Amino acid sequence: MLTADLINKNIPRLQLQDTIGKALQLIIDFRVSHLPVVADKKFLGLLSEEDLLDQDDERLTIETLQKNFIPDSVLVTVHFLNAVNFSIQHDANIVPVVNASMDFIGVITTPDLLKTLGNFSGADEIGGLIVLEMERSQFAISEISRIVESNDSHILHLNTQVNADNGLLTLTLHINNREIAPVVATFERYDYLVTYSFGTQSLHDEVNANYDHLIKYLDI
């Protein structure tokens, strides 16, 4: 998924001759934290609500705030995760998109980014989650896949992250089976540290739980 696929052209752009008052009203109306400033189709920068609110005279034009413009943007040809990174770095709920000539194409909104990120990570797919922690040298995708597949399951998505505190690799597995107890047990048998898992109980565990509830009921 590229940034080009997520362009939203409904968010207005500012011109240098627009007033600060007009910009603030647009930010309120469209519920955005920033607005793009454009001149002759060229992207000049992103202007934040905070910088606008710092001004005493709303009759002044946007041109007087050029030193506050955020010049960064993302290219229309890059992966959408670049837009996610931009949003995080600049604490902005819109991301300006340009072409190679710095022509302004449009913006991407954070709701669209979150929806796409959810689809990308498989958040809407049924399955279970298993989180492992290991030394980076221990990570072998072939062995991890073999363990999962040996329990009649498959990896839907896999994400890795290095823990800044201890340098260990955190591995998050999203598998297609919600009954994850056998998979977790196999990982533990191979000395993997399972720090978190989420799925459903096995049928055996569920039967035992129901039996315990019945016994307690009969004892009343």
N, C-alpha and C positions, 0 to 999 in steps of 0.2 A: 504494500500500500504506500503510494507516494503522496507528498503534500498536495500535489495537483488534484488528487481525488477528494480532498476535503475542503476545498476553497469555499468560503462563505462570502458572497458579494453584497449581502444585505447590510453589513456594518458600514456606516458612513466613514468617509475620509475627511480630514481637515485640510484646508488651504491656508497659506501663510497670512492671507488677509482676513481670515475668520477671527472673531473676537474670542477672548477667554470665556466670556459668558455663554456664547453659543456652544463652545466645546464642552463646558460643564453640563449644559442641558442635554447634549447628545450622550454624554457619559451616563447621565441619570436615565435617560429614555431607553438606552440600549443595554444598560446594566453591565458595562464593561469597565475595566480598570485603566485601560489605555486606549488611545485612538491613533491611527496612522496619519502622518502628515505627508501630503503629496503635492508636487508642483510639476506641471507639464509631464504628467504620467510617471515621473521619477519619484521613488520613495526617498523621503528626506529623513525620516526617523519616527519613532514612537514617542508619544507624549503621555505622561501619566496623570491621573486624577490628582495625585498628591502635589505634583508641581503646579497644576492649575489652581488648586486651592490655596497655595502659598502666596498667590498674587493678590494684592489689595484692590486693584482696579480691573474689573471685569470688562471694561471697554477697550483695554489694550488688545493688540492683535497677537496671534500665535507667533508671528515673526519675531516678536520681542523675546521669545523663549527658546530660540534656536539652540542656545548653549545647553538646554535641558533635554534635547532630543536624544533618544536612544537609537543609535544608527544601525544596530544589529537587525538582521532579518534571516529568513531561511529561503533557500532556493526552491523553486517549484518542482525541480527534478529529483529531490532527495527523499529518503525514507521518512515516513511520518514521525518516527521516533526522534528525529532532529527537532521537530516542532515541540514534542513533549519536553525535551531538554531545554529548549528556549523558554517555554512557559515556566519551568521550575527555576531556571537561573534568574529570570527577570521578574518573577512573581507577577506574571501577567496572565489574564484570562483570554487574551487574543494574541495570535502570532502572525506578524506580517510576512507575506510571501512575495518574492520577487523573481524575475528571470535573470539571466546572466548579464543583461544590460542595466540592471537595477530598476527596470520598469515595475511599477507596483501591480501585482496580479489580484490580490485580495487578502483576506485574513482567514485564519483557522481559529475556531472558538474552542475553549476547553471542554464544553459538553460533547462536542464532536470528537475531540481527542480521547476523552474518557470512554466513549462508546466504542471507538475503534480499538483502543487499548484493551478493552474488555474482550472484544472479539479476537484480537491478536493473541491474547493470553489464554483463550479458551475458558474464560470465567463463566460463560453461559453453558458450557458442556457438562453433562452429568459425569461424575467420576469422583475419585478420592484424591486427597493431597497427602504427600509424605515429604517431610523435610529432614535431610541428612546433614550432618556436619562432619568434615573430614579434613585431613591434610591435603593440600593441593596435589601433592605427588600421588595420593591415593586415588584420585579421580580417574576412572576408566569407564567411559560411556558404554563400551562393549559389555563389561561385566555387569554394570547396573541394568542395562537393557535385558541381559540374560536372566538376571534375578527376577525382574518384573515379569518377563514372558514365561518363566518357568511356573508361574502361578496363574496362567491363562489370562494375563492382562497385558496391556500395551501402554507405552508412554504417549500421552497426547501432547504434553508440553513439558519443557525442562528449562529451568532458569538457574543461573549461578550468581553468587555474590560473595565477595571476600569480606569477612568480618574484620573491620578496622582495628578492633580491640585485641584480637588474638591471632589474626592472620589466617584463620581457618576458612575453608571454603564451605559456604552454605548452599546446598543443592535442594531446590524445590521441584518435586515431581508431581505432575498432574496425570493420573492414570485413568483408564476408561472403566475401571471397576470400583464401585463404591464399597465393596466388601474387601477391605484392605488388610485385615488382620493376617492372612497368610503371607502377604508380601512383606509386611513389617517384620513378621517372625523370621522370614528368610534373611532379610537384611541384618537382623540382630544375630542370627546364626553365623553370618559371615563377618561378624564384629564391626558392622557399621553402626554409628551412633545415630539413632532416630530421635530427633529433638521434638518433633511434632507430627501428628497424623490426624486426618479427619476423613471419616467415611461412615459406613454403617456397621453395626454389629454383625458378626457371623450368625448363621442360622442356629448353630449350636449354642452360642451365647444367648441368643434371643429366647430359645426354648428353656434354657436354664433360668433366665430371669423370670419368664412367665411361670415356671414351676415354683420358684421361690415366692412369687406373689400369691399363688394359689395356696401354698402351705400356710402362709401367714393369714390368709383369709379364713382357712378352715380351722385355724387355732383360735379364732375369735369366738 
